[in-house]
Amino acid sequence: MAGFCLIGMDLIIPSFAIIWFGLGALMAGVFYCFCPGFPLVGQVLLWLLVSSSFMAMWFKYLKPMVGLTGAGKLKEDIVGESGVIIRGTNDCDGRGVVEFSVSAPCEPKLGCYSSEALHVGDRVRVVDVEGENLQVEVI
């Protein structure tokens, strides 16, 4: 029951940290179902161990990925980069493909769109990122 309460609290408190303590409590509860004679001190220690493990995995593996674009890079790293259109569009709001130099902090070729027509060979600058699509402007 405590696990569900802690997970529910994470919906109210936007820290995304309480959920790991709730999942730890659920894991300790499941373990207690299989070993009903497990002492209370052992349950608390198991809860602390499992919760700490979940928190460590969160900070080491999952949290660094928050804020990444679909291209796998931080939005701040890509915005402002310039590249060359290798597949353009003939109409406004069309989709094209932009190629970056090898030293750019993103994939060499990504889908892009613009409010103006994009032609092969146009130099463009990234102004925003939406998933794996880049909003660009001709420079």
N, C-alpha and C positions, 0 to 999 in steps of 0.2 A: 504493500500500500504506500509506503514511504517513497518508493521508487517512482510510482505514478505521480505522486504529489510534487516531487522534485522536477520531474520532466514537465509537468504542467506549469510550474513556476517559471521555467525557462521560456515559456510562451509569453509571460507577462514581463519578465526582466530580460531585456535584449542583450545579454552578455554571451550567450551560447556557451556558458561554462557549467551551469547547474545541471545541464542534461547529462553530463558525464557522471556526476554523483548519483543521479537518478538511475542511470543504466547500471552503475556499480551496485546500487541497492537491489535492483531487479536480479542481477546475476547472483548476489548473495542469497536472495530469496529462493531462486531456482535451486541453488546448491543445497539450501536447507530442506527443500522438498524431497531431495534424494537422500539426504542424511539428516533425519529429524533429531538425532541426538547431538548434533553439532553444538558446542557451547556458544553462549552469547558473545563472549570475548573473541572467539574464533570468527564469528559472523562479522563483528565490527572490523577485525583485522582484514578479513577477506574483502569487505566493502572498501576499506581504505586502499588496499592493494590494487583492486580492480579499478576503482575510480582514479587513482593516481596514474595507472597505466593508460587509461583512456585519455586523461588530460595530457600526458606526455606525448601520446600519438597525435593528439589534436594540434599541439603546439609545434611538433617536429615535422609532421607530414601534411596535415590538412590545412591549417591556417595559412602557411606560406602560399597556398594556391588561391586563396581568396583575393580577389582584385585582379586576377589574371584575365586577359581577354581570351577569346576562343583560339587565338593564335599562340597562346601559351606565354605571352609577355604582358608586363604591366602596361596599362593604357598610357601612363605618363612617359614610358620609354618609346612608344610608337608615335604619339602625337608630335607633329613637327618634323618628322622624317620626310625626306623627299625621294621620289623615284620616277620611273619612266613607264608610261602606259604601253603595254605590249599587246593588249587586245582592247580596242576601244568600242565606243558606241556612236551611233549616228543621231540619236535622239536624246532629249533631256531626261533626267531621272533613269538613265540606262545603267547597266552594270558593265564593268570592265575588269581588267586584270592589270595590276601594277607590279613592276619588278623593282626590287631594291638592290643596292650594292651588297656585296658579301659582308661588309662591315656593319650593316644596319642591324639594330637589335631585334629583328623579327624575321619571319620566313622570307626567302627570296622573292616569292610570288604569292600575292594575296588578291582576293576579290575586292573590288572597290566600286563606289558609286559617287555620283556628283549631281548637282543641280544643273550642270551644263554638260554639253556633249564632250565626250572624251575621244580623242583621236590617237592612233598609234604614234608614238614618239613624243607626245605631250609630257612635259615635266610637271609633276603634281606634288603637293604637300598634304600630308595627313592632318585633318582637323578634328576627327572624332573616330571612335571605334565602337562598333556594334557587333559583338560576337566575333566572327571571323571576317566581317566586311568592314572596310575602311571607308569613311567619308573623306573625300579628297577635294582639293581645289587646284585649278590650273595655275601655275606660277610662271 
